[in-house]
Amino acid sequence: MEPIKIDITILAPVQKVWEYFSTPEHITQWNFAHESWQCPSSENDLRVGGKFKTRMEAKDGSSGFDFEGIYDEIILYKKIQYHLEDNRKVEVIFEAVDENTTKVIEIFDPEKQNSPEMQREGWYAIFNNFHKYVENN
């Protein structure tokens, strides 16, 4: 399956976008696809070989899962590359359009359970939460 690519432009400097994307106290504020879900915890060791673990769960407690991976490459303010437990690869590129605008591009290997369209929508929903959170805080 082809990797899926999504992008979003955020009206904020790249340093702020990077910090909000990679710091646990910020991650818990935006890393869920729907307002009926939440992100109660996040751990992040942002270095090559470091691990991250983010908990996503329904607010009503009906379901939840841990999203975990290991970092393969990190270029400060430019790129984060990691792989998930099932070895799918994810690349996040941060492009400083100008001093107050950042384009973020995510390229990820799809999983086999859900359709690529459904996965694209889910990742975009999380991206949109991130976008709103960065611009409003």
Secondary structure as UniProt FT lines:
FT   STRAND          4..10
FT   HELIX           14..22
FT   HELIX           24..30
FT   TURN            35..36
FT   STRAND          37..44
FT   TURN            48..49
FT   STRAND          51..58
FT   TURN            59..60
FT   STRAND          64..75
FT   TURN            76..78
FT   STRAND          79..84
FT   TURN            85..86
FT   STRAND          89..98
FT   TURN            99..100
FT   STRAND          101..108
FT   HELIX           116..136
//
